[in-house]
Amino acid sequence: MYKVIVCDLDDTLIRSDKTISTKDIETITKAKNKGIKFVPATGRGFFQINDILKSLNLYDEPNEYVISFNGGVISENKNNRIIHFEGIPFEKARELLSRGLDYDVCIHVYTMENVYLFRFNDIERGFLTNMDNKIVMSDNTIDFLKGKEFVKALYMNQDRNYLQRIEKDLSDVLFDMDVSYSSNRYIEFNHKGVNKGEGLHKLAEILKVDVKEIIAIGDNLNDLSMIKEAGLGIGVKNTVPDMIEYCDFITEATHNESAVSEVIEKFIFNN
């Protein structure tokens, strides 16, 4: 029997219009009432998803959890209590910013409190309309943040091939980083060993459950590690082609068609 559902947000639970379907909300609530944990796993910071947690009736709830920053942070929803943190050094964050300026990318640098945006363009401005805690920078420096805890950095460009070329170019910087791709627009940089799969294992330890009792649902390559590690790894219909072969099951529904409800009805309620 599965006890926990770990679920990606963007393009998995969240639809293209940035909403969650009423059907998914109702089905997740039904599973929660049966004692099933529903844990969002996201590249975003935990502070960016309060509205999502509210819509799922998980906001500020004790014994409910979020895996955020691609596994860099695990927090209990009650008071956003940090249970696990693994970030990147200031020097690495500064180097990623400096090297990123050589490319046609928008750069995000994440502290525990805020997202600092460099070369913020109109495309990214439209995509991040509802992002809280974002600070648009005019100067290309984070020296004023020395002493802060940094969680991750990322580059944005809608050309995946271009981002992959950047990854090759920066091999001298990324040798001690965990690199992933998300939302068909980002290359993300976490500390080595920090990913959603490791986050899933740490969550299992916290909840005292076997990873075989966890379902993981996702759509993109930053979800691949948890898809591989979970007892049941599921890709939604719109999953990127490179991940499909690693999934135990692909839904008939896309993220716009309540794919998460399909998973819960099939594997929790056996319908």
N, C-alpha and C positions, 0 to 999 in steps of 0.2 A: 504494500500500500504506500502511495506517495503522501508525504507529510508537508512538503514545502514546494512552492512554485517560485522560482527565481526568474524574473521577466525583464527583458530589455524594454525601454520606453519608446524612443523615437523609431517610427516605421515598424514597430512590433505591436505595442499597445496603443500608442498615440497615432491617430490618423493624420493624413496629409493636411487637414485643416486645423491641426494642433489640438484636437479634442479627443476624448475617449467615448466610445459608443455607450449608450445607455445599457445595451445588452451586456457589454463587457463589465460594466460597473455592477450590474445586478448579479452576474454569474460569479464574479470575484467575491462579492459579499456573501453569496450563497456558500461558496467554498470556505470562506472565513468562518461562517457560522457552524460549519462542520468541523472546525479545528485545523483547517489547512492554513499555513502561513503563506502570505503573498508578499514577496520581497522584490521591490524594484531594483534592477541592476543597471546602472547608467554611467555614461562617461561624464555626465554633468555633476556639479557639486550638490550635496544633499540640500544646501540652502536654496537651490534653484527649483526644487520640485515640491514646494509646500502646497501649491494649488492642486497638483496632481494627487498628493497624499490626502488632501481634504476631499477631493471628489471620490476617492476610494475609501473614505472613512478610516484612514490610517494615520491621519495627522495627529502628532503629539500623543500617540497611543503607546503605553508601556508594552514591552515584550513584542513589539513590531519593529522591523529593521529595514535599512536601506544599504545596499552596496553602491557606493558612488565613486566618482573619479576613476572608473574602470577597475575598481578593487583597491584603490589607494586608501579609501576610508570605509569603514563599516560603522554605522551609527544606529543607536536605538532611537526610535522616533520621539519618545518622550524627552522633551528638552534638548533634542538633537545631541544626545550623549554619545561622545566618541568612544568606541570600543577598540578600534584598531586604526592606526595611521601609519602609512609608509609613503614618504614623499621623495622629492629630489632636492639636492643641495642648491643653495643660492647660486653658486658658481656655474652649475649645469644649466639652471634656468636662464642665467645671463648669457651663456654661450649659445643656447638654442635661439634666444632672441637675436643675438648678434649675427649668427649664421643665417637665420631666416630672412634677414633684411636683404640678402643677396638674391632672393627669389621673389617671384610674383605671387605672394601669399599674404593673407591676413593672419596675424599671429595672436594666439591667445596664451596668456600666462596665468595660471591659477594659484592663488593662495587659498588658505582655508576659508577666507572671508569673501574674497572678490575675484572677478575675472578682469584682467587688464588686457585691453585690445589695442593692437598696433596695426597701422595701415587698414583701419576699419573702412571697408568699401560699401557701396550701395547694395550690392548683392547680399553681403553678410548682414548689413543693417536690416534688410527686409526679413531675413531668415531668423534673426535674433530679437524680433520686436518685443517678445514677452520675457526676455531674459532679465532676471533681477541681478543686482549686485555687479553689473558690468560697468567698467570705467574705461572710457575711450581716451587713449593717450595721444598727446601731440608730440612729446619727446620720446625718442627711442631708447629709453633707459629704464632699468628697474633698480638702479643703485640706491634709490631712496627706500627700497623695501628690504634692504639687507637686515637680517635678523628675523625676518618673517619665515613661516613654514610654507614651502612651495609643494604643491601636490603633483602638477603635471604641466605640460605645455602642448600646444598643437599648432599646425599650420592648416589653413583653409585654401583650397583651390578646387574647382569643380572638375578638373581633369585628373582622373586617377593615375594615368600613365605619367603625368608630370610629377605627381607626388611620389610615385615609385622611383622616378629618377632622382628626386631629392634624397630619398632614403639611401640610395646607393652613393650619392655624392657625400653624404654626411656619415659614412661608415666609421670615420675616425672619432666622431662624437657619440654615435649611437651604440658603440660596442657594449656599454653597460646600461642600456635602456631597453625597455619592453615597448615595441612599436606595434601599433594596430591602426586599422582604418575604420571609419564610421560615417554614417549619414551620406555616403557617396560624395563627400566633400572634405573630409578631414583625415590628416595623418596625425596620430596622437602619440605622445612620448611620456611614458611612466618609468619609474625606477625598475631596474631589472627584476623580473619575478613578480611584478605587480600587474595583474590582469584579472578579468572577471572569474576565470577558473580558480585561481588561488583565493579570490574573495569568496567563492562558493565553498571551498574547503574550510576556510576560517569560520564562515557562517555555520557550517555543519558542526564544527567544534563548539561554537557558542550555544547552538540549539540542542547539542547532544543527539544528533541524528546521523545516520549513515548517508553518504553522498548518493547511494543507490536509491534512497527515499526522496530524492530531489528531482524535480522536473526543471529544466532550463529551456527558455523560449527566447529566440532572437532572430535577427535578420541580416547582420553584417559581421565583418571579420573581427571586430572587437568583441563579438559574442562567441567566437569560435572556441576559445579556451573553456568556457563554461559549458558549451554544447558537448564538448568532448568529455568533460569531467563528470557531468551529471548522470544520474541513473537513467534518465531519459532526456535526450537532447533533441529539441524540436525547432525546426525552422518554419517560419510562416511562408506562405506561397510566394511572397515577393523577396525571399531570401536571395542574396547575391549568389550567382552560379558557383563561385569558388568554394562556397561553404556547404552546398547541398549534399555532397557525397559523405560528409561527416555527420549528418543528421540522422537520427533514428526514425524520424517521421517528419513529413512536410504537410502542412495543413492545406485544405482545399480553399480556405479563405485567405485573403490578404489582410494587411493591417487595417485596411479601410472597410473590411467586411467582418469584423469581430472574430479574428483568428484566435484570440486568447480564450474566448468563450468556447470555441470549437475544441480546444485542447482540454479545458476543464470538464466539459460535458463528456468527452470521450474517455479521458484517463482518470478522472476523479469520480464522476458519477456513472461511468460505464454506459453511456447512452450512445 
